[in-house]
Amino acid sequence: MNVMPTLIRREYQEHRALWLAPLVTALLLVGTAVFGHFEMATMKALTIDQARAILGITVWAMSLVIFIVAATVISFYLLDCLYSERRDRSILFWKSLPVSDAATVLSKFLVALVVTPIGVFLFAVATDLVVRGILTARAGAGLIADEFPLWDTGTWFKSQALLGIWLCASILWYAPLAAWMLLVSAWARRNVMMWAVLPPLVLALIERFVLHTSYVWNFISDRLAPAFPALKGMETQLATQTVTISREKVVSLPRLFDSLDISSVFFNAPMLLGLVAAVALLYVTVRLRRYRDDG
């Protein structure tokens, strides 16, 4: 038996919200494209750079809606997956099978932080194409303003590639947070969400009042900042790769992609330290599951 694929399939069978929630969100977006009423200002005066910037923003806007829903579901999954098997005593059945605790914990970690995000990304790409096809057809029928920039092949691919880079950076950046939630799920007897939040906050407060420093709080706030993985290493480029639309400066994602130094996004001390912390937390989680089969 190929253990890891079997364990991953089990997770999706037992936690259907992992794929149902993004599916429902995508269907709502498609339904909005089909039946929605759009009031769009004329775009005839846009330059090529302005049109590409707007197109890149719409690529990210549609995809991020699906990613936000998926991230919410994944967070609840991480807090519940190991706790629920102790609560309903199904852990006794799974421990009777020739599957190690390390394989079980790793499968849940991979489902939450690798398989589901990559699947949601591919799903978001397909949804974006369907929505753009529908809007293009409606524009051709005169139902929406046909001057609105809906397609540019190079811009679309660069925006999606930049979104893929952000996703990979986020997977690595949030690894310690995901590992922490798994650890709490394996340890807590009840009130899992409270135990996930309370110890880090207490530790941050103790450090603040005793040592008068804020390293713990800075670490937590950085890991919880949604845009931080995308912005890491892009700070200088963001200031220069902008276009002005109606007196507002807008980041041009295609231009940002062309100037991006990928190594600065992935190879930096906070990212590497976070991965070390994630490995340590996963090790503790495996040990906890090995000896913690109470409800």
SERO-4910 file (N, C-alpha, C, O; in steps of 0.05 Angstrom, whole numbers):
BEGIN
 pado doro    nc1    nc2    nc3   cac1   cac2   cac3    cc1    cc2    cc3    oc1    oc2    oc3
  Met    A     17    -24      0      0      0      0     17     25      0     36     27     16
  Asn    A     11     44    -18     25     70    -18     13     87      4     -9     98      1
  Val    A     27     90     26     16    100     50      8    129     48    -15    137     54
  Met    A     26    147     38     21    176     39     -3    183     21    -20    198     31
  Pro    A     -5    174     -4    -29    181    -20    -55    172     -7    -75    185     -8
  Thr    A    -54    148      6    -78    138     19    -86    156     43   -109    161     46
  Leu    A    -66    164     58    -72    182     81    -83    209     72   -101    220     84
  Ile    A    -72    219     50    -81    245     40   -110    242     29   -126    260     34
  Arg    A   -116    220     15   -144    216      6   -163    214     30   -185    224     29
  Arg    A   -154    202     51   -170    199     76   -177    227     86   -200    231     95
  Glu    A   -158    246     86   -163    272     97   -185    286     81   -202    300     92
  Tyr    A   -184    283     54   -205    297     38   -232    283     40   -252    296     36
  Gln    A   -232    258     46   -258    244     50   -270    252     77   -295    255     79
  Glu    A   -254    256     97   -264    263    124   -268    293    128   -284    301    145
  His    A   -254    309    113   -256    338    115   -262    350     88   -245    361     75
  Arg    A   -287    347     80   -295    355     53   -296    385     49   -296    394     26
  Ala    A   -297    400     70   -297    429     67   -271    439     54   -271    461     43
  Leu    A   -250    423     55   -224    431     43   -227    436     13   -214    453      2
  Trp    A   -245    420      0   -249    425    -28   -276    436    -35   -280    449    -56
  Leu    A   -296    432    -17   -322    443    -22   -323    473    -20   -336    486    -36
  Ala    A   -310    484      0   -311    513      4   -299    529    -20   -312    548    -29
  Pro    A   -275    521    -30   -265    535    -54   -283    531    -78   -286    549    -95
  Leu    A   -295    507    -81   -313    502   -103   -337    520   -103   -345    531   -123
  Val    A   -349    523    -79   -373    540    -77   -366    569    -83   -381    583    -96
  Thr    A   -342    578    -73   -334    605    -78   -330    610   -108   -337    631   -118
  Ala    A   -317    591   -121   -313    593   -150   -339    594   -165   -342    610   -184
  Leu    A   -358    578   -157   -384    578   -170   -398    605   -166   -412    614   -184
  Leu    A   -395    616   -143   -407    643   -138   -394    664   -156   -408    682   -166
  Leu    A   -368    662   -160   -355    681   -177   -364    678   -206   -369    698   -220
  Val    A   -367    653   -215   -377    648   -242   -406    658   -245   -413    670   -265
  Gly    A   -422    653   -224   -450    662   -225   -452    692   -226   -469    703   -239
  Thr    A   -434    706   -211   -433    735   -212   -426    745   -240   -437    764   -249
  Ala    A   -406    731   -253   -399    739   -280   -422    735   -300   -425    751   -319
  Val    A   -438    715   -295   -460    709   -314   -483    728   -309   -494    739   -328
  Phe    A   -491    731   -284   -516    746   -278   -512    774   -266   -531    789   -264
  Gly    A   -487    780   -259   -482    806   -246   -486    829   -264   -483    827   -289
  His    A   -492    852   -251   -495    877   -266   -471    895   -260   -465    901   -237
  Phe    A   -456    902   -281   -430    916   -277   -432    944   -287   -440    949   -310
  Glu    A   -424    963   -271   -422    991   -279   -393    998   -281   -379   1003   -261
  Met    A   -383    999   -305   -354   1004   -309   -350   1030   -324   -364   1036   -344
  Ala    A   -332   1046   -313   -326   1072   -327   -311   1066   -353   -299   1045   -356
  Thr    A   -313   1085   -371   -299   1080   -397   -269   1079   -393   -258   1093   -376
  Met    A   -256   1061   -408   -228   1057   -405   -213   1065   -431   -190   1057   -435
  Lys    A   -226   1081   -448   -214   1088   -474   -188   1104   -471   -170   1102   -488
  Ala    A   -186   1119   -449   -162   1137   -446   -139   1123   -433   -118   1136   -428
  Leu    A   -141   1097   -426   -119   1083   -412    -95   1079   -431    -98   1073   -454
  Thr    A    -71   1083   -419    -47   1075   -433    -44   1045   -431    -58   1032   -417
  Ile    A    -24   1034   -446    -19   1005   -445    -11    997   -417    -20    976   -407
  Asp    A      7   1012   -404     16   1005   -377     -7   1006   -357     -9    989   -340
  Gln    A    -25   1026   -360    -48   1027   -342    -67   1004   -346    -76    992   -326
  Ala    A    -72    996   -370    -90    974   -376    -78    948   -365    -93    932   -354
  Arg    A    -52    944   -368    -39    920   -358    -40    920   -327    -43    898   -316
  Ala    A    -36    943   -315    -37    944   -285    -65    936   -276    -68    921   -256
  Ile    A    -86    946   -289   -113    940   -280   -119    910   -285   -131    897   -268
  Leu    A   -110    899   -307   -114    871   -313   -100    854   -292   -112    834   -282
  Gly    A    -76    861   -284    -61    846   -263    -76    846   -237    -77    826   -222
  Ile    A    -87    869   -230   -102    872   -205   -127    854   -205   -133    841   -185
  Thr    A   -141    853   -227   -165    836   -229   -158    806   -227   -173    791   -216
  Val    A   -134    799   -238   -125    771   -235   -122    764   -206   -132    743   -197
  Trp    A   -108    781   -191   -104    776   -163   -129    777   -147   -133    762   -128
  Ala    A   -147    796   -153   -171    800   -138   -189    775   -138   -198    767   -117
  Met    A   -193    764   -162   -210    740   -164   -197    716   -150   -211    701   -136
  Ser    A   -171    713   -153   -157    690   -141   -157    693   -111   -160    673    -97
  Leu    A   -152    717   -100   -149    720    -71   -175    715    -57   -175    707    -34
  Val    A   -198    720    -70   -224    713    -57   -225    683    -51   -233    675    -29
  Ile    A   -217    667    -70   -217    638    -66   -196    630    -45   -201    612    -28
  Phe    A   -172    643    -46   -151    636    -27   -159    644      2   -152    629     20
  Ile    A   -172    666      6   -181    674     33   -200    653     45   -197    645     68
  Val    A   -219    644     28   -238    623     38   -223    598     44   -227    585     65
  Ala    A   -204    590     26   -189    565     31   -172    567     56   -170    548     71
  Ala    A   -159    590     60   -142    594     84   -158    592    110   -148    581    129
  Thr    A   -182    602    109   -200    600    133   -206    571    139   -205    562    162
  Val    A   -214    556    119   -220    528    122   -196    512    132   -198    495    149
  Ile    A   -173    518    120   -148    504    127   -141    509    156   -132    490    170
  Ser    A   -145    533    166   -139    539    194   -156    523    213   -146    512    232
  Phe    A   -182    521    207   -199    504    224   -192    475    222   -194    460    241
  Tyr    A   -184    467    198   -176    439    194   -152    432    211   -151    411    224
  Leu    A   -132    449    212   -108    444    227   -113    442    257   -101    426    271
  Leu    A   -132    459    266   -138    458    295   -155    434    302   -155    426    326
  Asp    A   -169    422    283   -188    401    290   -178    373    283   -187    354    295
  Cys    A   -161    370    263   -155    344    251   -144    323    271   -153    300    271
  Leu    A   -126    331    288   -115    313    308   -132    312    333   -132    291    347
  Tyr    A   -145    334    340   -162    335    363   -187    317    360   -195    303    378
  Ser    A   -199    318    336   -224    304    332   -220    274    333   -238    259    342
  Glu    A   -197    264    324   -193    235    325   -189    224    354   -194    201    360
  Arg    A   -181    242    372   -180    235    400   -207    238    413   -215    222    430
  Arg    A   -222    258    404   -249    263    416   -268    240    410   -283    232    427
  Asp    A   -268    231    385   -287    209    378   -274    181    380   -286    161    373
  Arg    A   -249    180    391   -235    155    396   -227    140    371   -219    117    373
  Ser    A   -230    152    348   -222    138    323   -192    135    322   -182    119    306
  Ile    A   -177    149    339   -148    146    340   -140    117    347   -119    108    338
  Leu    A   -156    104    362   -150     76    370   -151     58    345   -134     39    343
  Phe    A   -169     63    327   -171     47    302   -147     53    285   -134     35    274
  Trp    A   -140     79    281   -118     86    263    -91     77    274    -73     71    259
  Lys    A    -89     76    301    -64     67    312    -61     36    310    -39     26    312
  Ser    A    -83     23    305    -82     -6    301    -71    -14    273    -64    -37    268
  Leu    A    -71      6    255    -61      1    228    -31      5    227    -19     19    244
  Pro    A    -18     -8    207     12     -5    205     20     22    193     33     22    172
  Val    A     12     43    206     18     70    196     31     85    220     20     86    241
  Ser    A     54     97    215     69    110    237     55    137    243     41    149    227
  Asp    A     61    146    268     51    172    276     63    194    259     50    214    253
  Ala    A     89    191    252    102    211    235     88    213    208     84    236    198
  Ala    A     81    191    196     67    192    170     40    205    172     32    220    155
  Thr    A     26    199    194     -1    211    198      1    241    201    -14    256    188
  Val    A     19    250    218     22    279    222     31    293    197     22    314    190
  Leu    A     51    281    183     61    293    159     40    295    137     39    314    122
  Ser    A     23    274    135      1    275    115    -18    298    120    -26    312    101
  Lys    A    -24    304    145    -42    326    152    -28    353    146    -41    371    136
  Phe    A     -3    354    152     13    378    147     14    384    116     11    406    108
  Leu    A     19    363    101     20    366     72     -7    373     60     -8    389     41
  Val    A    -28    362     70    -55    368     60    -60    398     65    -71    412     47
  Ala    A    -53    408     88    -60    436     95    -42    456     81    -51    477     73
  Leu    A    -16    449     78      3    469     70     14    465     42     27    483     31
  Val    A      9    442     29     20    438      2     -2    430    -17     -7    444    -37
  Val    A    -15    407    -12    -34    396    -32    -58    414    -36    -65    421    -59
  Thr    A    -70    423    -14    -94    440    -17    -87    467    -29   -101    476    -48
  Pro    A    -66    482    -20    -60    507    -32    -53    505    -62    -62    522    -78
  Ile    A    -38    485    -70    -32    482    -98    -57    475   -114    -61    486   -136
  Gly    A    -74    458   -103    -99    452   -116   -117    476   -119   -130    480   -140
  Val    A   -118    492    -98   -134    517    -99   -123    536   -119   -138    550   -133
  Phe    A    -97    538   -122    -84    555   -142    -93    547   -170   -101    564   -186
  Leu    A    -91    521   -176    -99    512   -203   -128    517   -207   -137    524   -229
  Phe    A   -144    513   -186   -173    517   -188   -179    547   -193   -197    553   -208
  Ala    A   -163    565   -179   -167    593   -183   -160    602   -211   -173    619   -223
  Val    A   -139    590   -222   -131    596   -250   -154    589   -269   -161    605   -287
  Ala    A   -165    565   -266   -187    556   -283   -211    574   -280   -224    582   -300
  Thr    A   -218    582   -255   -240    600   -250   -236    627   -263   -254    638   -275
  Asp    A   -212    637   -261   -205    663   -273   -210    662   -304   -221    681   -315
  Leu    A   -201    640   -316   -205    638   -345   -234    636   -353   -243    649   -372
  Val    A   -250    621   -337   -278    619   -343   -292    646   -340   -308    654   -357
  Val    A   -286    660   -318   -298    686   -313   -291    706   -335   -308    721   -344
  Arg    A   -266    706   -343   -257    725   -364   -271    718   -391   -278    736   -406
  Gly    A   -274    692   -396   -288    684   -420   -317    694   -420   -327    704   -440
  Ile    A   -330    691   -397   -358    701   -395   -360    731   -398   -377    741   -412
  Leu    A   -342    745   -385   -343    775   -386   -336    784   -415   -347    804   -424
  Thr    A   -318    770   -428   -311    778   -455   -336    773   -474   -341    790   -491
  Ala    A   -350    751   -469   -374    746   -485   -396    767   -480   -409    776   -498
  Arg    A   -398    775   -454   -418    796   -447   -410    823   -459   -427    838   -468
  Ala    A   -384    828   -459   -375    853   -471   -380    854   -501   -388    874   -512
  Gly    A   -376    831   -514   -382    829   -542   -412    833   -548   -419    842   -570
  Ala    A   -428    825   -529   -457    828   -533   -467    856   -524   -491    861   -526
  Gly    A   -448    873   -515   -456    900   -507   -468    902   -479   -480    922   -473
  Leu    A   -464    881   -463   -476    881   -436   -458    895   -415   -468    904   -394
  Ile    A   -432    896   -421   -414    911   -404   -395    927   -422   -394    922   -446
  Ala    A   -381    946   -410   -363    963   -426   -341    947   -439   -326    933   -425
  Asp    A   -340    947   -465   -319    931   -478   -292    943   -477   -272    931   -486
  Glu    A   -289    968   -467   -263    980   -464   -248    970   -439   -224    975   -437
  Phe    A   -262    957   -421   -249    948   -397   -228    926   -404   -235    907   -418
  Pro    A   -203    928   -394   -183    909   -402   -188    881   -389   -185    878   -365
  Leu    A   -195    862   -406   -201    835   -396   -180    815   -403   -178    794   -391
  Trp    A   -163    821   -423   -144    800   -431   -119    813   -444   -121    830   -461
  Asp    A    -96    803   -435    -71    808   -448    -53    784   -440    -48    780   -416
  Thr    A    -46    768   -459    -33    742   -453     -8    745   -436     -6    731   -416
  Gly    A     10    763   -443     34    766   -427     28    776   -399     40    766   -379
  Thr    A     10    795   -396      3    806   -370    -10    784   -353     -4    781   -329
  Trp    A    -28    768   -365    -42    747   -350    -22    726   -339    -23    718   -316
  Phe    A     -4    717   -356     16    697   -348     35    708   -326     41    694   -307
  Lys    A     44    732   -329     62    744   -309     47    748   -283     59    743   -262
  Ser    A     22    756   -283      7    760   -259      2    733   -245      5    732   -220
  Gln    A     -4    713   -260     -8    686   -248     19    675   -238     19    662   -217
  Ala    A     40    680   -252     67    671   -242     74    684   -216     85    671   -198
  Leu    A     69    710   -215     74    725   -190     57    715   -167     66    712   -144
  Leu    A     32    708   -173     14    696   -153     25    669   -144     23    662   -120
  Gly    A     36    653   -163     48    628   -156     72    631   -138     75    615   -119
  Ile    A     88    651   -143    112    656   -126    102    664    -98    113    655    -78
  Trp    A     82    681    -97     71    689    -71     60    665    -56     64    663    -31
  Leu    A     47    647    -70     36    623    -57     59    606    -46     57    596    -23
  Cys    A     80    601    -61    102    585    -51    115    598    -27    123    585     -8
  Ala    A    119    625    -28    130    639     -5    112    637     19    122    634     42
  Ser    A     86    638     15     67    636     37     67    608     49     65    605     74
  Ile    A     70    587     33     71    560     43     95    557     62     92    546     84
  Leu    A    118    568     55    141    567     72    139    585     96    147    578    118
  Trp    A    128    609     91    126    629    113    107    620    135    112    624    158
  Tyr    A     84    608    127     64    600    147     69    571    158     53    561    174
  Ala    A     91    558    150     97    531    160     98    529    190     86    511    201
  Pro    A    112    548    204    112    545    234     84    550    246     78    538    266
  Leu    A     68    568    234     41    572    244     24    547    241      9    540    259
  Ala    A     26    534    218     11    510    213     21    487    232      4    473    243
  Ala    A     47    485    236     57    465    254     48    470    283     43    451    297
  Trp    A     47    495    291     38    502    318      9    493    322      2    482    342
  Met    A     -8    499    302    -37    491    304    -40    461    305    -57    451    319
  Leu    A    -23    447    290    -24    417    292    -16    408    320    -27    389    331
  Leu    A      5    420    331     14    413    358     -8    417    378    -13    399    395
  Val    A    -22    440    377    -44    445    395    -66    425    391    -78    416    410
  Ser    A    -72    418    366    -93    399    360    -86    371    372   -104    357    380
  Ala    A    -61    365    373    -52    339    384    -51    339    415    -53    318    427
  Trp    A    -49    363    427    -45    365    455    -70    372    471    -76    360    492
  Ala    A    -86    391    461   -108    402    477   -130    382    482   -137    366    464
  Arg    A   -141    381    506   -163    364    513   -190    376    505   -209    362    499
  Arg    A   -190    403    505   -214    418    497   -206    447    491   -183    455    497
  Asn    A   -225    463    481   -219    491    475   -194    495    459   -175    509    467
  Val    A   -193    481    436   -168    481    420   -161    509    411   -138    517    412
  Met    A   -181    524    402   -175    551    392   -163    569    414   -145    585    409
  Met    A   -173    566    438   -163    582    460   -134    576    465   -118    594    469
  Trp    A   -127    550    465    -99    542    471    -81    549    447    -57    552    451
  Ala    A    -92    552    424    -75    561    401    -68    590    403    -46    598    394
  Val    A    -85    606    415    -81    635    416    -68    644    443    -51    661    443
  Leu    A    -77    632    465    -69    642    491    -39    640    498    -28    660    506
  Pro    A    -26    617    495      2    615    502     20    635    487     37    648    500
  Pro    A     18    638    461     35    659    448     30    687    458     49    702    462
  Leu    A      5    694    463     -1    720    474     10    724    502     21    745    508
  Val    A      7    704    519     18    706    546     49    709    545     60    725    560
  Leu    A     61    693    527     91    694    525     99    722    515    119    733    525
  Ala    A     84    733    496     91    760    486     88    781    508    104    800    510
  Leu    A     67    779    524     62    798    546     84    796    568     94    816    578
  Ile    A     92    771    574    113    767    594    139    780    585    153    793    600
  Glu    A    145    775    559    170    786    548    169    817    549    189    830    555
  Arg    A    145    828    543    142    857    542    146    870    569    160    890    571
  Phe    A    134    858    590    135    870    616    160    863    632    169    878    650
  Val    A    172    840    626    196    831    641    221    840    627    239    851    640
  Leu    A    224    835    601    248    841    587    247    868    571    267    878    562
  His    A    223    879    569    218    904    555    227    902    525    237    921    514
  Thr    A    222    878    514    227    873    485    202    862    473    183    856    487
  Ser    A    201    859    447    177    850    433    184    831    410    170    832    390
  Tyr    A    204    814    414    211    795    393    189    775    387    184    769    364
  Val    A    177    765    408    155    745    404    132    758    389    121    746    371
  Trp    A    124    781    398    101    795    385    107    802    356     90    799    339
  Asn    A    131    810    351    139    817    323    138    792    306    130    793    283
  Phe    A    148    769    317    147    744    302    118    736    296    112    728    273
  Ile    A    101    738    316     73    731    312     59    749    291     46    739    273
  Ser    A     63    775    294     49    794    276     59    791    248     44    794    229
  Asp    A     85    785    244     96    781    217     84    756    205     77    756    181
  Arg    A     82    735    221     71    710    210     42    712    203     32    697    186
  Leu    A     27    729    217     -1    732    212     -8    753    190    -30    755    181
  Ala    A     12    768    182      7    789    161      3    776    134     21    763    124
  Pro    A    -21    779    122    -27    764     97     -8    771     74     -1    753     59
  Ala    A      0    796     72     16    804     48     46    802     53     62    805     34
  Phe    A     55    796     77     83    797     84    100    778     67    121    786     57
  Pro    A     91    753     62    108    735     46    112    746     18    133    742      6
  Ala    A     91    759      7     93    770    -20    111    795    -21    125    800    -41
  Leu    A    111    810      1    126    835      2    156    831     10    173    848      4
  Lys    A    162    808     22    189    803     31    208    803      7    205    786    -11
  Gly    A    227    821      6    245    823    -16    235    840    -39    250    844    -59
  Met    A    211    850    -37    199    866    -59    197    896    -52    187    912    -68
  Glu    A    206    903    -28    201    931    -18    211    952    -38    197    971    -43
  Thr    A    236    949    -47    247    969    -65    233    970    -92    229    991   -104
  Gln    A    225    946   -102    212    945   -128    184    957   -127    175    969   -146
  Leu    A    170    954   -104    143    964   -102    142    994   -105    122   1005   -116
  Ala    A    162   1007    -96    162   1037    -97    167   1047   -126    159   1069   -132
  Thr    A    179   1030   -143    186   1039   -170    167   1028   -191    163   1041   -212
  Gln    A    156   1004   -187    140    991   -208    111    998   -204     94    981   -200
  Thr    A    105   1024   -207     77   1033   -204     69   1050   -229     86   1061   -243
  Val    A     43   1051   -233     32   1069   -253     10   1086   -240     -1   1078   -219
  Thr    A      5   1109   -251    -15   1128   -239    -41   1126   -255    -41   1129   -279
  Ile    A    -62   1120   -240    -89   1118   -252   -108   1135   -235   -112   1130   -212
  Ser    A   -119   1156   -248   -136   1175   -234   -123   1186   -209   -135   1187   -188
  Arg    A    -98   1194   -212    -82   1206   -191    -75   1187   -168    -64   1196   -148
  Glu    A    -80   1161   -172    -73   1142   -152    -51   1124   -163    -52   1115   -186
  Lys    A    -31   1119   -146     -9   1101   -154    -17   1072   -150    -25   1064   -128
  Val    A    -15   1056   -172    -23   1028   -171      1   1011   -179     15   1017   -199
  Val    A      7    990   -164     29    972   -170     23    957   -196      1    945   -198
  Ser    A     41    957   -215     38    941   -239     50    913   -235     75    911   -233
  Leu    A     34    893   -232     43    866   -227     61    855   -249     81    842   -243
  Pro    A     56    860   -275     74    851   -295    102    863   -293    122    850   -296
  Arg    A    103    889   -288    129    903   -284    143    893   -259    167    891   -259
  Leu    A    128    888   -238    139    878   -213    151    850   -218    173    844   -208
  Phe    A    138    833   -234    148    807   -240    175    809   -255    193    793   -250
  Asp    A    176    827   -274    201    830   -290    225    839   -273    247    832   -280
  Ser    A    220    854   -252    242    865   -236    247    849   -210    265    856   -194
  Leu    A    231    828   -205    233    814   -179    258    798   -176    266    783   -194
  Asp    A    270    800   -153    293    783   -145    281    760   -128    277    764   -104
  Ile    A    277    737   -140    264    715   -126    280    706   -102    269    698    -81
  Ser    A    306    706   -104    323    696    -82    319    711    -56    320    700    -35
  Ser    A    313    737    -58    309    753    -34    283    746    -20    280    750      4
  Val    A    264    735    -36    238    727    -24    241    702     -8    229    699     14
  Phe    A    256    683    -18    258    656     -6    282    653     13    280    638     33
  Phe    A    304    665      7    328    661     23    333    685     40    348    704     32
  Asn    A    321    685     64    326    706     83    323    693    111    311    672    114
  Ala    A    335    706    131    336    694    158    309    688    170    306    666    180
  Pro    A    289    706    169    263    699    181    250    675    168    238    658    181
  Met    A    253    672    141    241    649    128    255    623    137    241    603    143
  Leu    A    282    623    138    296    599    145    292    592    175    289    568    181
  Leu    A    291    612    192    286    606    220    258    595    225    254    578    242
  Gly    A    239    605    209    212    595    211    210    566    203    196    550    215
  Leu    A    225    558    183    225    529    174    238    511    196    229    489    200
  Val    A    259    521    208    271    506    231    251    503    253    248    481    265
  Ala    A    236    524    260    216    523    280    193    503    273    183    489    290
  Ala    A    186    503    247    165    485    238    173    456    241    157    439    250
  Val    A    198    449    234    208    422    237    208    413    267    199    391    273
  Ala    A    216    431    284    216    425    313    188    421    324    183    402    339
  Leu    A    169    437    315    142    435    325    129    409    314    114    396    328
  Leu    A    135    402    289    125    377    278    136    353    293    121    333    298
  Tyr    A    161    354    301    173    332    317    158    329    343    152    306    351
  Val    A    153    351    357    138    350    382    110    339    378    100    324    395
  Thr    A     97    347    356     70    337    350     70    307    346     51    294    356
  Val    A     89    296    332     91    267    328     94    253    355     81    233    360
  Arg    A    111    264    372    115    252    399     89    253    415     82    234    429
  Leu    A     75    275    414     50    278    428     29    258    419     16    245    435
  Arg    A     27    255    393      7    236    382     14    207    390     -4    191    393
  Arg    A     39    202    392     47    175    399     38    166    426     31    143    431
  Tyr    A     37    186    445     30    179    473      4    191    482     -5    187    505
  Arg    A    -10    207    464    -34    220    473    -58    209    458    -64    218    435
  Asp    A    -72    189    469    -95    178    456   -120    182    473   -140    168    469
  Asp    A   -119    201    492   -142    206    508   -161    225    494   -153    237    474
  Gly    A   -185    226    503   -205    244    490   -204    272    502   -219    289    494
***
